[in-house]
Amino acid sequence: MPAPAVLLPTLVAVAVLAALTVGLLWGSRTPSHLSPALAILRGAAQLAAISLVLGGVITSPLWVGAALLVMFSVASVTATRRLTWSWRRLALVAATMAAGILVTLAVVFGTGAIEFTPRYVLAVGGIVIGNSMTIATLAGRRFFEAVVEQWDQVEGWLALGATPRQATVIQARQAVHAALIPSTDQTKTTGLVTLPGAFVGAIFGGASPLEAGRFQVVVLASIMAAGSITAVALIRALGTVKVRPQPL
């Protein structure tokens, strides 16, 4: 376990960065300016907890499955809250995320691209779940925002006899495209602008740069595939809008 002297620089750096973030947001009168700092504190606490149990979890298929289930549950609830909470919406978010995640992991491990072991299932599964959550949130929010902004157009199509899904098809396509932009940009600039965590972590863990690069490419493709399935399925499920949604 790291000694206090080793942890002290980390604590100082995190505290300064959190204070800088809050100070800038507060100075610009940004709503919820404390949220990033609270997120940092929560993330630190969760990382500390998972660090204590990871040694036992990473080699046990049963515990890996339990860990992934917890990750998925939290991700589904988090994404749903960003889209206005309801149990029905939670079911839609969870189902569409599960579809993207399961199909992607089946391809990754079914083809043998990555070895089917508990540690790799946990690593790849966690990355895919986290990114699917983000894409689901972006897709859903962008869809509802576009429908609200362009309600006159949607209402016009409904008045002409279009089905709710037909009336919002343009907004749906725009939402899916917008949700995938961050992942697309991250993928196409990997190695030029950023060195992804999975790549750096694999090298630090002793893998060769070639092996680390191969792993990262599979991870990036998994994120894109799972995100695309999640976004398309979620927006299709949310697309039957008959009345103007409330602003998020």
N, C-alpha and C positions, 0 to 999 in steps of 0.2 A: 504494500500500500504506500503511495507517495507520502513522503514526509512533509510536515507543514512548511518547511523552508522551500520545498519544491513547488507546493501549491500556491504559495504566496504571490509570486509573479503572475500566475494565471488569474487569481482572484482580483488582483489590482487591475490587470488589463481588461477583464470582463466588466468590472465596476466602472472603469473610465469610459469604455465603449458604450455601456448602457446609459451612463450619465450624459454622454455626448449626444446619443440618439434622442433621449427624452428632452434635453435642453433645446436641440434644434427644432423638434416637433412642437414643443411648448412655445418657443419663440415665434414660430410661424402660425400659431393658433390652430394647429392641426387637431381634429377631433381624436379622442382616445389616445392622447400623446403618451400615456403611461403603458399602453398595451404592449409595445415592443419590449420594454424593460421587464414587465411581468412575464412575457413569453420567454425571455432569456432565463429568468429565475426558474420558471417551470421546467424549461428544457434542461437546465443544469441539474435540477433535482431528479428528473427522470433519467438522465444519463448516469448520474451517480448510482441510482437504484439498479438500473439495468447492468451496470458494470459489476455490481456485486454478485449478480445471479447468472451472468452470461457464461461463466466457466462451466456451470452445470448444465445450462440449457443447450449450449451449442453442440453437444454430442448426443443428446437424447431426442429421438424422433418425436416422442410424446410431448416433451416440453417445447420443442420447436413448433409443433402444431398448435399448442396452447398459446405460445407467444405470438404467432402469426394471427391467431383468432382475436387476441386482445388488440393487436395493431389494427386489424381490419375493422373491428367494432368501433374503436376510437376514431378511426379515419372516416367511417360512414357517418357517425354522429356529428363529427366536426364539419364535414361537408354539408350535411343537411341543415345544420344551424345557420350556415351562411346563406341558405336558400329559403329561409323561413321554416321553422320547425313544424312538422306534423308527422304522425306515425306512418301515414301513407307515403309521404315523401321520403321518409327514412327507408321504407321498404324499396322504393324505386331506386334511390341512390345506392343502397347496399346491393341490390340485384344487378344493376348495371356495372358497378365496380367489380363485383364478383365475376361477372362474365368476362370482362377484360383481363382480370388478373389470372383466372384459371386457364383461359385459352392460352395466354402468353406463357405461363409457367409450364403448361403441358408441352408446348413446342420446344421451349428451352431445354427441359430435362428429357423430353421424349426423343429428341434428336441426338442427345448426348453432347450438345454444344457445351454444357457445363455439367460436371459430375453431380449425380443425384445423391448428395450426402446432406445430413442435417445442417452443417455449417453453411453450405452454399444455398440450400433452400431458404434458410433464415436470412442470409445476406441479400440474395436476389429478390426474395419475396418481400422483405421490408422496403427495399428501394422501389419496387413496382407499386406496392400499396401506397406509399407516401406520394409518389408522383400521380397515381390515379386519383387520389383524394384532391390534389391541387387542380388537376384538369377537370374533374367533376365540378368543383367549386367555380372555376373560371367559366366553364361552359354554361352552367345553370344561371349564374349571375348575368353573364353577357346576354343570354337569351331573354331573360325577363326584362333586363334594361332596354334591349332593342325593341321588344314588344311594346313596352310602355312608351318609349320615345316615338315609335312609328305606329301608334295605335290607330290613327286615322286611316292608314293604309290597310292595316289588318281588318279593321271594321268594314272598310269598303269591300274587301274581298268576301267577307262573311255576308254582307248585304247582297252580293251578286250570286250567292249560292255556293260559295266554296266551303269545303269542310274546314273545321278549325285547324287541322294539320296542314291543309293546302294554303290556308290564309297566312300561316306563319312560316312557310317553307324557306323564305329568304332570310328571315331572322334566325332560323335554325341553322342554316348553312353558315351564316356569318358567325354565329356563336361557336360552332365547332372549330372553324378556322381560327378564331381569336384565341380559343382555349389552348390550341396546340402550338401557337407561336413561340412561347417561352421554351418549350421542349425542343421544337424544331431548331431554334437559334442555338440552344445549348449543344445540340447534336452536331450541327454543321460547323460550329466554332471550336469543338473539342480539340485540344492539342495546339490550337492557335491562340485562343483567348483564355481558355480555362484548362486546368488539369483536374479532372473529376476526382471526387473522393475515392471511388472504387478503384480507380487506376493507381492513385498515389498509395492507398492502403495496401493494395496487392504488392506493390514494389517494396514498401516498408516491411511487409510480411515475408519478404524473401523471394518473391516471384521475379522472373526475368521481365524486362520491359516488353518483350514480345508477348509473353503469356498474360501480363497485366493488360496490354492493349487488346488482346483477343477477348479477355473477360469484359473489358469496358465496352467494346463494340456490341457484344451480346446484350449487355445491360441497357445501352442506349436504344438498341432496336426493340428491346422488351418494353421500355418506357413508351416509345412511340406507338407500338402495337396496342398495349393495354390502354393507353390514353385515348387512342382513336376509337377503340371499341366502346370504352366507357362513355366518351363524349357523344358519339353517334347514338348509342342506345339510350342514354339519359335524355338527350334532347328530343328524341323520338317519343319517349314516354311522357315528357313534359309538354309536348307540342300541341296537345288538344286544348288550346286556350279559347274559351267562349266569352269571357268577360275580361275587361282590362285588369291586369294584375296590380296589386299594391306595390309601390316602389320598395325595393329592398333596403 
